[in-house]
Amino acid sequence: MSDQDTISAHRIEPLIAEVAGFRTQFDVFRFMKRATELYGARAFMVVNLPGPTAQSLASSSIITNWPSDLISEFDQGGLLVGSPVLAHLRRASIPFRYDVEQNHLRRDPDSASVSRTLFLRFRMGRGAYFPVHDASGARGAISFGGDREPFTTEEMMELTYLSIFVFQQLAEIRELDSRNGDMLTERELDCLNWTAAGKTSVEIAEILTLSEHTINHYLNRATKKLDAVNRTQAVAKALRFGLIK
């Protein structure tokens, strides 16, 4: 084993071991932020591979720390359509580096200029994408972007390996969350729905003709079932899983 191989193993093996112990999406989010910094990137994204008719990156993103304005302007500009990165992800399963100074040349002239300007403004002009899939075969990708020099071959290998484990662990967490969500009772869902509508426990109690104590009990139980840290996160998870509207 070479010195470089030894360095790579020393860096990647503890990270892989850590991923296996994650139980919530927030665990994965915090880890990915740290891994992004470790590799000198600015932001990461874990995304389900958008379908052929998809027009929104935000709706396909699972977790990310991309600037919200970047995602918003990307979607408002319709930049997912005709994206050379997305086209590459759909036809190949090999990790690849990207550079907006090169990728934008494969767009139509109008969107090329918008895309290039947007990503450079947020200092996200270079990075890499790592195609992944879960146990069910669902395809996705993990990206690390910023303005650092292109990832080395060794870094690409490390991040490829790491991405496989992160996506699989995240899929297991989401599956468990979904199963927990299926066990929510009708009353718990009612309380989550009214909470999502901005109602307080007192107001929900009046609407459902129950006591405030009972409403709090339902909300606390729903929060626990969804493995959420508070009611706000419980509502967010229930919305994401389609349990409430």
Helices and strands as residue ranges (DSSP letters): H 3-19, H 25-38, E 43-48, E 61-64, H 68-76, H 84-91, E 96-99, H 100-103, G 104-106, H 109-121, E 126-133, E 139-146, H 153-182, H 186-196, H 201-208, H 212-225, H 231-240
